[in-house]
């Protein structure tokens, strides 16, 4: 089960740098998580300042 980033994302980029698998990248309007690369470590959730990252 991969994590996802909802519309609360403010494009700060803190999640991209912390992901050990490189599963997070900048999308058109917000950051996105590649479900195939996400290993559910939860590191991104811990650093998101607006709580925009959640498990599916």
PDB file of N, CA, C, O and CB in Angstrom:
ATOM      1  N   UNK A   1       0.850  -1.178   0.000  1.00  0.00           N
ATOM      2  CA  UNK A   1       0.000   0.000   0.000  1.00  0.00           C
ATOM      3  C   UNK A   1       0.894   1.238   0.000  1.00  0.00           C
ATOM      4  O   UNK A   1       1.650   1.459   0.946  1.00  0.00           O
ATOM      5  CB  UNK A   1      -0.966  -0.001   1.227  1.00  0.00           C
ATOM      6  N   UNK A   2       0.812   2.017  -1.020  1.00  0.00           N
ATOM      7  CA  UNK A   2       1.639   3.215  -1.161  1.00  0.00           C
ATOM      8  C   UNK A   2       0.969   4.424  -0.524  1.00  0.00           C
ATOM      9  O   UNK A   2      -0.240   4.435  -0.291  1.00  0.00           O
ATOM     10  CB  UNK A   2       1.926   3.493  -2.636  1.00  0.00           C
ATOM     11  N   UNK A   3       1.764   5.422  -0.252  1.00  0.00           N
ATOM     12  CA  UNK A   3       1.252   6.692   0.251  1.00  0.00           C
ATOM     13  C   UNK A   3       0.823   7.561  -0.927  1.00  0.00           C
ATOM     14  O   UNK A   3       1.215   7.303  -2.065  1.00  0.00           O
ATOM     15  CB  UNK A   3       2.318   7.421   1.116  1.00  0.00           C
ATOM     16  N   UNK A   4       0.026   8.581  -0.659  1.00  0.00           N
ATOM     17  CA  UNK A   4      -0.363   9.539  -1.685  1.00  0.00           C
ATOM     18  C   UNK A   4      -0.327  10.936  -1.094  1.00  0.00           C
ATOM     19  O   UNK A   4      -0.381  11.109   0.124  1.00  0.00           O
ATOM     20  CB  UNK A   4      -1.768   9.216  -2.251  1.00  0.00           C
ATOM     21  N   UNK A   5      -0.236  11.925  -1.961  1.00  0.00           N
ATOM     22  CA  UNK A   5      -0.210  13.332  -1.546  1.00  0.00           C
ATOM     23  C   UNK A   5      -1.510  13.971  -2.004  1.00  0.00           C
ATOM     24  O   UNK A   5      -1.854  13.913  -3.184  1.00  0.00           O
ATOM     25  CB  UNK A   5       1.038  14.094  -2.137  1.00  0.00           C
ATOM     26  N   UNK A   6      -2.230  14.578  -1.075  1.00  0.00           N
ATOM     27  CA  UNK A   6      -3.525  15.172  -1.437  1.00  0.00           C
ATOM     28  C   UNK A   6      -3.372  16.640  -1.846  1.00  0.00           C
ATOM     29  O   UNK A   6      -2.262  17.165  -1.928  1.00  0.00           O
ATOM     30  CB  UNK A   6      -4.511  15.058  -0.259  1.00  0.00           C
ATOM     31  N   UNK A   7      -4.508  17.285  -2.099  1.00  0.00           N
ATOM     32  CA  UNK A   7      -4.532  18.659  -2.606  1.00  0.00           C
ATOM     33  C   UNK A   7      -4.070  19.705  -1.596  1.00  0.00           C
ATOM     34  O   UNK A   7      -3.959  20.882  -1.940  1.00  0.00           O
ATOM     35  CB  UNK A   7      -5.913  18.996  -3.055  1.00  0.00           C
ATOM     36  N   UNK A   8      -3.800  19.301  -0.362  1.00  0.00           N
ATOM     37  CA  UNK A   8      -3.281  20.237   0.633  1.00  0.00           C
ATOM     38  C   UNK A   8      -1.800  20.555   0.429  1.00  0.00           C
ATOM     39  O   UNK A   8      -1.259  21.445   1.086  1.00  0.00           O
ATOM     40  CB  UNK A   8      -3.492  19.676   2.021  1.00  0.00           C
ATOM     41  N   UNK A   9      -1.151  19.837  -0.472  1.00  0.00           N
ATOM     42  CA  UNK A   9       0.276  20.022  -0.750  1.00  0.00           C
ATOM     43  C   UNK A   9       0.567  21.481  -1.136  1.00  0.00           C
ATOM     44  O   UNK A   9      -0.134  22.075  -1.955  1.00  0.00           O
ATOM     45  CB  UNK A   9       0.734  19.064  -1.882  1.00  0.00           C
ATOM     46  N   UNK A  10       1.617  22.037  -0.526  1.00  0.00           N
ATOM     47  CA  UNK A  10       2.000  23.428  -0.798  1.00  0.00           C
ATOM     48  C   UNK A  10       3.284  23.513  -1.634  1.00  0.00           C
ATOM     49  O   UNK A  10       3.871  24.588  -1.757  1.00  0.00           O
ATOM     50  CB  UNK A  10       2.188  24.189   0.522  1.00  0.00           C
ATOM     51  N   UNK A  11       3.717  22.394  -2.205  1.00  0.00           N
ATOM     52  CA  UNK A  11       4.911  22.355  -3.057  1.00  0.00           C
ATOM     53  C   UNK A  11       6.185  22.813  -2.361  1.00  0.00           C
ATOM     54  O   UNK A  11       7.022  23.473  -2.976  1.00  0.00           O
ATOM     55  CB  UNK A  11       4.689  23.202  -4.266  1.00  0.00           C
ATOM     56  N   UNK A  12       6.341  22.473  -1.097  1.00  0.00           N
ATOM     57  CA  UNK A  12       7.540  22.899  -0.369  1.00  0.00           C
ATOM     58  C   UNK A  12       8.761  22.047  -0.714  1.00  0.00           C
ATOM     59  O   UNK A  12       9.892  22.522  -0.612  1.00  0.00           O
ATOM     60  CB  UNK A  12       7.286  22.841   1.130  1.00  0.00           C
ATOM     61  N   UNK A  13       8.543  20.786  -1.125  1.00  0.00           N
ATOM     62  CA  UNK A  13       9.639  19.916  -1.530  1.00  0.00           C
ATOM     63  C   UNK A  13      10.309  19.140  -0.419  1.00  0.00           C
ATOM     64  O   UNK A  13      11.236  18.376  -0.686  1.00  0.00           O
ATOM     65  CB  UNK A  13      10.646  20.709  -2.204  1.00  0.00           C
ATOM     66  N   UNK A  14       9.876  19.308   0.813  1.00  0.00           N
ATOM     67  CA  UNK A  14      10.535  18.613   1.925  1.00  0.00           C
ATOM     68  C   UNK A  14      10.405  17.098   1.815  1.00  0.00           C
ATOM     69  O   UNK A  14      11.297  16.373   2.257  1.00  0.00           O
ATOM     70  CB  UNK A  14       9.954  19.079   3.249  1.00  0.00           C
ATOM     71  N   UNK A  15       9.333  16.614   1.244  1.00  0.00           N
ATOM     72  CA  UNK A  15       9.113  15.169   1.114  1.00  0.00           C
ATOM     73  C   UNK A  15      10.023  14.545   0.059  1.00  0.00           C
ATOM     74  O   UNK A  15      10.472  13.410   0.219  1.00  0.00           O
ATOM     75  CB  UNK A  15       7.655  14.890   0.764  1.00  0.00           C
ATOM     76  N   UNK A  16      10.290  15.265  -0.993  1.00  0.00           N
ATOM     77  CA  UNK A  16      11.106  14.727  -2.087  1.00  0.00           C
ATOM     78  C   UNK A  16      12.516  14.385  -1.608  1.00  0.00           C
ATOM     79  O   UNK A  16      13.055  13.335  -1.957  1.00  0.00           O
ATOM     80  CB  UNK A  16      11.176  15.734  -3.247  1.00  0.00           C
ATOM     81  N   UNK A  17      13.101  15.257  -0.822  1.00  0.00           N
ATOM     82  CA  UNK A  17      14.472  15.047  -0.352  1.00  0.00           C
ATOM     83  C   UNK A  17      14.591  13.908   0.654  1.00  0.00           C
ATOM     84  O   UNK A  17      15.645  13.278   0.747  1.00  0.00           O
ATOM     85  CB  UNK A  17      14.997  16.315   0.266  1.00  0.00           C
ATOM     86  N   UNK A  18      13.535  13.637   1.403  1.00  0.00           N
ATOM     87  CA  UNK A  18      13.597  12.638   2.467  1.00  0.00           C
ATOM     88  C   UNK A  18      13.309  11.215   1.977  1.00  0.00           C
ATOM     89  O   UNK A  18      13.657  10.254   2.662  1.00  0.00           O
ATOM     90  CB  UNK A  18      12.621  13.001   3.556  1.00  0.00           C
ATOM     91  N   UNK A  19      12.689  11.063   0.822  1.00  0.00           N
ATOM     92  CA  UNK A  19      12.304   9.741   0.327  1.00  0.00           C
ATOM     93  C   UNK A  19      13.535   8.909  -0.041  1.00  0.00           C
ATOM     94  O   UNK A  19      14.293   9.300  -0.928  1.00  0.00           O
ATOM     95  CB  UNK A  19      11.375   9.877  -0.890  1.00  0.00           C
ATOM     96  N   UNK A  20      13.746   7.764   0.628  1.00  0.00           N
ATOM     97  CA  UNK A  20      14.932   6.950   0.347  1.00  0.00           C
ATOM     98  C   UNK A  20      14.868   6.212  -0.991  1.00  0.00           C
ATOM     99  O   UNK A  20      15.879   5.694  -1.465  1.00  0.00           O
ATOM    100  CB  UNK A  20      15.126   5.950   1.451  1.00  0.00           C
ATOM    101  N   UNK A  21      13.686   6.165  -1.596  1.00  0.00           N
ATOM    102  CA  UNK A  21      13.515   5.422  -2.845  1.00  0.00           C
ATOM    103  C   UNK A  21      13.358   6.306  -4.067  1.00  0.00           C
ATOM    104  O   UNK A  21      13.254   5.798  -5.184  1.00  0.00           O
ATOM    105  CB  UNK A  21      12.331   4.528  -2.738  1.00  0.00           C
ATOM    106  N   UNK A  22      13.338   7.608  -3.880  1.00  0.00           N
ATOM    107  CA  UNK A  22      13.157   8.517  -5.003  1.00  0.00           C
ATOM    108  C   UNK A  22      11.773   8.416  -5.614  1.00  0.00           C
ATOM    109  O   UNK A  22      11.599   8.662  -6.807  1.00  0.00           O
ATOM    110  CB  UNK A  22      14.193   8.247  -6.054  1.00  0.00           C
ATOM    111  N   UNK A  23      10.782   8.052  -4.797  1.00  0.00           N
ATOM    112  CA  UNK A  23       9.419   7.842  -5.293  1.00  0.00           C
ATOM    113  C   UNK A  23       8.626   9.136  -5.422  1.00  0.00           C
ATOM    114  O   UNK A  23       7.534   9.132  -5.989  1.00  0.00           O
ATOM    115  CB  UNK A  23       8.683   6.897  -4.380  1.00  0.00           C
ATOM    116  N   UNK A  24       9.150  10.235  -4.912  1.00  0.00           N
ATOM    117  CA  UNK A  24       8.410  11.495  -4.909  1.00  0.00           C
ATOM    118  C   UNK A  24       9.029  12.465  -5.907  1.00  0.00           C
ATOM    119  O   UNK A  24      10.243  12.665  -5.943  1.00  0.00           O
ATOM    120  CB  UNK A  24       8.389  12.115  -3.496  1.00  0.00           C
ATOM    121  N   UNK A  25       8.157  13.060  -6.717  1.00  0.00           N
ATOM    122  CA  UNK A  25       8.628  14.037  -7.695  1.00  0.00           C
ATOM    123  C   UNK A  25       7.615  15.167  -7.818  1.00  0.00           C
ATOM    124  O   UNK A  25       6.465  15.044  -7.396  1.00  0.00           O
ATOM    125  CB  UNK A  25       8.868  13.368  -9.072  1.00  0.00           C
ATOM    126  N   UNK A  26       8.060  16.250  -8.393  1.00  0.00           N
ATOM    127  CA  UNK A  26       7.201  17.415  -8.565  1.00  0.00           C
ATOM    128  C   UNK A  26       6.253  17.197  -9.735  1.00  0.00           C
ATOM    129  O   UNK A  26       6.681  16.872 -10.843  1.00  0.00           O
ATOM    130  CB  UNK A  26       8.041  18.686  -8.784  1.00  0.00           C
ATOM    131  N   UNK A  27       4.958  17.378  -9.478  1.00  0.00           N
ATOM    132  CA  UNK A  27       3.959  17.277 -10.530  1.00  0.00           C
ATOM    133  C   UNK A  27       3.588  18.656 -11.037  1.00  0.00           C
ATOM    134  O   UNK A  27       4.291  19.629 -10.763  1.00  0.00           O
ATOM    135  CB  UNK A  27       2.716  16.542 -10.030  1.00  0.00           C
ATOM    136  N   UNK A  28       2.505  18.747 -11.763  1.00  0.00           N
ATOM    137  CA  UNK A  28       2.068  20.029 -12.315  1.00  0.00           C
ATOM    138  C   UNK A  28       1.676  21.024 -11.225  1.00  0.00           C
ATOM    139  O   UNK A  28       2.114  22.174 -11.243  1.00  0.00           O
ATOM    140  CB  UNK A  28       0.897  19.814 -13.258  1.00  0.00           C
ATOM    141  N   UNK A  29       0.854  20.582 -10.282  1.00  0.00           N
ATOM    142  CA  UNK A  29       0.351  21.479  -9.241  1.00  0.00           C
ATOM    143  C   UNK A  29       0.826  21.124  -7.842  1.00  0.00           C
ATOM    144  O   UNK A  29       0.749  21.950  -6.933  1.00  0.00           O
ATOM    145  CB  UNK A  29      -1.138  21.482  -9.262  1.00  0.00           C
ATOM    146  N   UNK A  30       1.316  19.902  -7.662  1.00  0.00           N
ATOM    147  CA  UNK A  30       1.765  19.453  -6.351  1.00  0.00           C
ATOM    148  C   UNK A  30       2.720  18.281  -6.535  1.00  0.00           C
ATOM    149  O   UNK A  30       2.884  17.776  -7.645  1.00  0.00           O
ATOM    150  CB  UNK A  30       0.559  19.053  -5.449  1.00  0.00           C
ATOM    151  N   UNK A  31       3.343  17.855  -5.455  1.00  0.00           N
ATOM    152  CA  UNK A  31       4.234  16.700  -5.528  1.00  0.00           C
ATOM    153  C   UNK A  31       3.416  15.426  -5.658  1.00  0.00           C
ATOM    154  O   UNK A  31       2.256  15.381  -5.248  1.00  0.00           O
ATOM    155  CB  UNK A  31       5.151  16.629  -4.287  1.00  0.00           C
ATOM    156  N   UNK A  32       4.031  14.379  -6.236  1.00  0.00           N
ATOM    157  CA  UNK A  32       3.353  13.112  -6.472  1.00  0.00           C
ATOM    158  C   UNK A  32       4.240  11.964  -6.008  1.00  0.00           C
ATOM    159  O   UNK A  32       5.466  12.069  -6.018  1.00  0.00           O
ATOM    160  CB  UNK A  32       2.990  12.952  -7.964  1.00  0.00           C
ATOM    161  N   UNK A  33       3.604  10.868  -5.602  1.00  0.00           N
ATOM    162  CA  UNK A  33       4.326   9.674  -5.176  1.00  0.00           C
ATOM    163  C   UNK A  33       4.079   8.562  -6.188  1.00  0.00           C
ATOM    164  O   UNK A  33       2.933   8.249  -6.510  1.00  0.00           O
ATOM    165  CB  UNK A  33       3.891   9.233  -3.747  1.00  0.00           C
ATOM    166  N   UNK A  34       5.163   7.967  -6.687  1.00  0.00           N
ATOM    167  CA  UNK A  34       5.071   6.828  -7.596  1.00  0.00           C
ATOM    168  C   UNK A  34       4.799   5.587  -6.745  1.00  0.00           C
ATOM    169  O   UNK A  34       5.670   5.142  -5.997  1.00  0.00           O
ATOM    170  CB  UNK A  34       6.388   6.663  -8.458  1.00  0.00           C
ATOM    171  N   UNK A  35       3.607   5.036  -6.857  1.00  0.00           N
ATOM    172  CA  UNK A  35       3.183   3.904  -6.035  1.00  0.00           C
ATOM    173  C   UNK A  35       4.073   2.675  -6.217  1.00  0.00           C
ATOM    174  O   UNK A  35       4.222   1.882  -5.287  1.00  0.00           O
ATOM    175  CB  UNK A  35       1.752   3.544  -6.360  1.00  0.00           C
ATOM    176  N   UNK A  36       4.655   2.508  -7.382  1.00  0.00           N
ATOM    177  CA  UNK A  36       5.514   1.354  -7.638  1.00  0.00           C
ATOM    178  C   UNK A  36       6.859   1.465  -6.926  1.00  0.00           C
ATOM    179  O   UNK A  36       7.493   0.450  -6.637  1.00  0.00           O
ATOM    180  CB  UNK A  36       5.738   1.196  -9.128  1.00  0.00           C
ATOM    181  N   UNK A  37       7.294   2.683  -6.643  1.00  0.00           N
ATOM    182  CA  UNK A  37       8.576   2.889  -5.961  1.00  0.00           C
ATOM    183  C   UNK A  37       8.413   3.069  -4.448  1.00  0.00           C
ATOM    184  O   UNK A  37       9.374   2.892  -3.700  1.00  0.00           O
ATOM    185  CB  UNK A  37       9.281   4.102  -6.547  1.00  0.00           C
ATOM    186  N   UNK A  38       7.222   3.415  -4.001  1.00  0.00           N
ATOM    187  CA  UNK A  38       6.967   3.662  -2.582  1.00  0.00           C
ATOM    188  C   UNK A  38       6.990   2.350  -1.802  1.00  0.00           C
ATOM    189  O   UNK A  38       6.330   1.385  -2.187  1.00  0.00           O
ATOM    190  CB  UNK A  38       5.613   4.377  -2.388  1.00  0.00           C
ATOM    191  N   UNK A  39       7.752   2.314  -0.699  1.00  0.00           N
ATOM    192  CA  UNK A  39       7.843   1.119   0.140  1.00  0.00           C
ATOM    193  C   UNK A  39       7.149   1.317   1.486  1.00  0.00           C
ATOM    194  O   UNK A  39       7.381   0.545   2.417  1.00  0.00           O
ATOM    195  CB  UNK A  39       9.303   0.744   0.361  1.00  0.00           C
ATOM    196  N   UNK A  40       6.317   2.321   1.599  1.00  0.00           N
ATOM    197  CA  UNK A  40       5.525   2.584   2.805  1.00  0.00           C
ATOM    198  C   UNK A  40       6.360   2.847   4.055  1.00  0.00           C
ATOM    199  O   UNK A  40       5.961   2.476   5.159  1.00  0.00           O
ATOM    200  CB  UNK A  40       4.616   1.426   3.064  1.00  0.00           C
ATOM    201  N   UNK A  41       7.495   3.474   3.889  1.00  0.00           N
ATOM    202  CA  UNK A  41       8.348   3.739   5.056  1.00  0.00           C
ATOM    203  C   UNK A  41       7.784   4.858   5.928  1.00  0.00           C
ATOM    204  O   UNK A  41       8.046   4.898   7.130  1.00  0.00           O
ATOM    205  CB  UNK A  41       9.763   4.102   4.603  1.00  0.00           C
ATOM    206  N   UNK A  42       7.011   5.769   5.331  1.00  0.00           N
ATOM    207  CA  UNK A  42       6.392   6.848   6.092  1.00  0.00           C
ATOM    208  C   UNK A  42       7.278   8.038   6.370  1.00  0.00           C
ATOM    209  O   UNK A  42       6.856   8.962   7.065  1.00  0.00           O
ATOM    210  CB  UNK A  42       5.915   6.323   7.361  1.00  0.00           C
ATOM    211  N   UNK A  43       8.479   8.050   5.856  1.00  0.00           N
ATOM    212  CA  UNK A  43       9.399   9.172   6.092  1.00  0.00           C
ATOM    213  C   UNK A  43       8.815  10.493   5.617  1.00  0.00           C
ATOM    214  O   UNK A  43       8.994  11.526   6.262  1.00  0.00           O
ATOM    215  CB  UNK A  43      10.730   8.921   5.392  1.00  0.00           C
ATOM    216  N   UNK A  44       8.124  10.457   4.499  1.00  0.00           N
ATOM    217  CA  UNK A  44       7.552  11.670   3.926  1.00  0.00           C
ATOM    218  C   UNK A  44       6.467  12.266   4.825  1.00  0.00           C
ATOM    219  O   UNK A  44       6.340  13.487   4.921  1.00  0.00           O
ATOM    220  CB  UNK A  44       6.979  11.374   2.545  1.00  0.00           C
ATOM    221  N   UNK A  45       5.697  11.419   5.473  1.00  0.00           N
ATOM    222  CA  UNK A  45       4.626  11.896   6.362  1.00  0.00           C
ATOM    223  C   UNK A  45       5.191  12.704   7.520  1.00  0.00           C
ATOM    224  O   UNK A  45       4.607  13.700   7.946  1.00  0.00           O
ATOM    225  CB  UNK A  45       3.809  10.714   6.902  1.00  0.00           C
ATOM    226  N   UNK A  46       6.328  12.261   8.018  1.00  0.00           N
ATOM    227  CA  UNK A  46       6.940  12.905   9.181  1.00  0.00           C
ATOM    228  C   UNK A  46       7.424  14.320   8.899  1.00  0.00           C
ATOM    229  O   UNK A  46       7.503  15.140   9.814  1.00  0.00           O
ATOM    230  CB  UNK A  46       8.090  12.077   9.670  1.00  0.00           C
ATOM    231  N   UNK A  47       7.749  14.618   7.641  1.00  0.00           N
ATOM    232  CA  UNK A  47       8.307  15.937   7.325  1.00  0.00           C
ATOM    233  C   UNK A  47       7.322  16.900   6.667  1.00  0.00           C
ATOM    234  O   UNK A  47       7.634  18.079   6.502  1.00  0.00           O
ATOM    235  CB  UNK A  47       9.485  15.770   6.430  1.00  0.00           C
ATOM    236  N   UNK A  48       6.153  16.423   6.293  1.00  0.00           N
ATOM    237  CA  UNK A  48       5.180  17.289   5.615  1.00  0.00           C
ATOM    238  C   UNK A  48       4.601  18.312   6.594  1.00  0.00           C
ATOM    239  O   UNK A  48       3.975  17.934   7.584  1.00  0.00           O
ATOM    240  CB  UNK A  48       4.044  16.445   4.988  1.00  0.00           C
ATOM    241  N   UNK A  49       4.804  19.605   6.322  1.00  0.00           N
ATOM    242  CA  UNK A  49       4.344  20.637   7.257  1.00  0.00           C
ATOM    243  C   UNK A  49       2.833  20.866   7.255  1.00  0.00           C
ATOM    244  O   UNK A  49       2.304  21.509   8.161  1.00  0.00           O
ATOM    245  CB  UNK A  49       5.026  21.922   6.941  1.00  0.00           C
ATOM    246  N   UNK A  50       2.129  20.339   6.233  1.00  0.00           N
ATOM    247  CA  UNK A  50       0.680  20.574   6.157  1.00  0.00           C
ATOM    248  C   UNK A  50      -0.114  19.259   6.206  1.00  0.00           C
ATOM    249  O   UNK A  50      -1.310  19.252   5.914  1.00  0.00           O
ATOM    250  CB  UNK A  50       0.339  21.341   4.868  1.00  0.00           C
ATOM    251  N   UNK A  51       0.531  18.165   6.567  1.00  0.00           N
ATOM    252  CA  UNK A  51      -0.129  16.857   6.705  1.00  0.00           C
ATOM    253  C   UNK A  51      -0.881  16.475   5.430  1.00  0.00           C
ATOM    254  O   UNK A  51      -2.041  16.067   5.484  1.00  0.00           O
ATOM    255  CB  UNK A  51      -1.101  16.872   7.899  1.00  0.00           C
ATOM    256  N   UNK A  52      -0.215  16.610   4.285  1.00  0.00           N
ATOM    257  CA  UNK A  52      -0.840  16.310   2.991  1.00  0.00           C
ATOM    258  C   UNK A  52      -0.545  14.907   2.486  1.00  0.00           C
ATOM    259  O   UNK A  52      -1.019  14.527   1.415  1.00  0.00           O
ATOM    260  CB  UNK A  52      -0.386  17.305   1.967  1.00  0.00           C
ATOM    261  N   UNK A  53       0.235  14.123   3.243  1.00  0.00           N
ATOM    262  CA  UNK A  53       0.615  12.790   2.799  1.00  0.00           C
ATOM    263  C   UNK A  53      -0.043  11.744   3.687  1.00  0.00           C
ATOM    264  O   UNK A  53       0.026  11.805   4.915  1.00  0.00           O
ATOM    265  CB  UNK A  53       2.148  12.625   2.809  1.00  0.00           C
ATOM    266  N   UNK A  54      -0.690  10.770   3.018  1.00  0.00           N
ATOM    267  CA  UNK A  54      -1.461   9.759   3.748  1.00  0.00           C
ATOM    268  C   UNK A  54      -1.303   8.394   3.082  1.00  0.00           C
ATOM    269  O   UNK A  54      -1.035   8.313   1.883  1.00  0.00           O
ATOM    270  CB  UNK A  54      -2.958  10.154   3.815  1.00  0.00           C
ATOM    271  N   UNK A  55      -1.471   7.310   3.865  1.00  0.00           N
ATOM    272  CA  UNK A  55      -1.473   5.980   3.246  1.00  0.00           C
ATOM    273  C   UNK A  55      -2.753   5.778   2.460  1.00  0.00           C
ATOM    274  O   UNK A  55      -3.804   6.306   2.822  1.00  0.00           O
ATOM    275  CB  UNK A  55      -1.319   4.872   4.312  1.00  0.00           C
ATOM    276  N   UNK A  56      -2.662   5.013   1.383  1.00  0.00           N
ATOM    277  CA  UNK A  56      -3.863   4.703   0.579  1.00  0.00           C
ATOM    278  C   UNK A  56      -4.695   3.678   1.283  1.00  0.00           C
ATOM    279  O   UNK A  56      -5.744   3.281   0.777  1.00  0.00           O
ATOM    280  CB  UNK A  56      -3.487   4.199  -0.825  1.00  0.00           C
TER     281      UNK A  56
END
